[in-house]
Every structure is written in C-alpha cells, then in structure tokens.
Amino acid sequence: MVTGKNKEQFEEWYNRFDENYIDFKSLQFELQIGVYLAYYDSKGLTITLSYNYVFDWYFKIHLDKVYIPIQSNFNTRAEAYKEAFKQADKLNNQ
C-alpha cells in the first residue's frame, strides 16, 4: 500500500527500529494498521475512521490541518483503512 517515493520513505522510517526489526509484510493487516497510522502521522497526515449506521464505515484524511473529503463508504473497517492508506499514499507521492 506504499508506492514510489512514499515506499522509500516508509521503509526508511520503519527500518529505524533495527533492534526489534520484524518484517512488515509478515504482520497481519490489523497490526499493519497501527504502523501505517504512526507513519502517516509522522508525515503530517491524520487518518480517522468513523462509523455511521446509515453510511457504514468512512474515513477522513487531514493533511497539515487541511481536510481532504472522501466520499466512499465501506462495509468493514478493514476496507475503509485499505482505501484510506491508498489515498494517503497518493498524497504523499505528490
């Protein structure tokens, strides 16, 4: 879910944990979520998920206090996170 220059930046950021290095790709997605959130937070991107019984799961991305509206709705929290990380990847590659 990280591509281009964002992938390079992510790997550099993640690899700073040399002492207890765990291959990121071997982590379950539920554990990857926390790593991605911490990484994007360090880049100034805040990702929040919300649930509304009418709209199901949806997410918001804030970049340096600028709100980026996302109109998609998802059936599961995992689906919403995956799409949020794809959008954050695009933003960080700009």
Secondary structure, DSSP 8 states (H G I E B T S, - for coil): ---HHHHHHHHHHHTT-GGG---GGGS-HHHHHHHHHHHHHHTTEEEEEEEETTTEEEEEEEETTEEE-----BSSHHHHHHHHHHHHHHHHH-
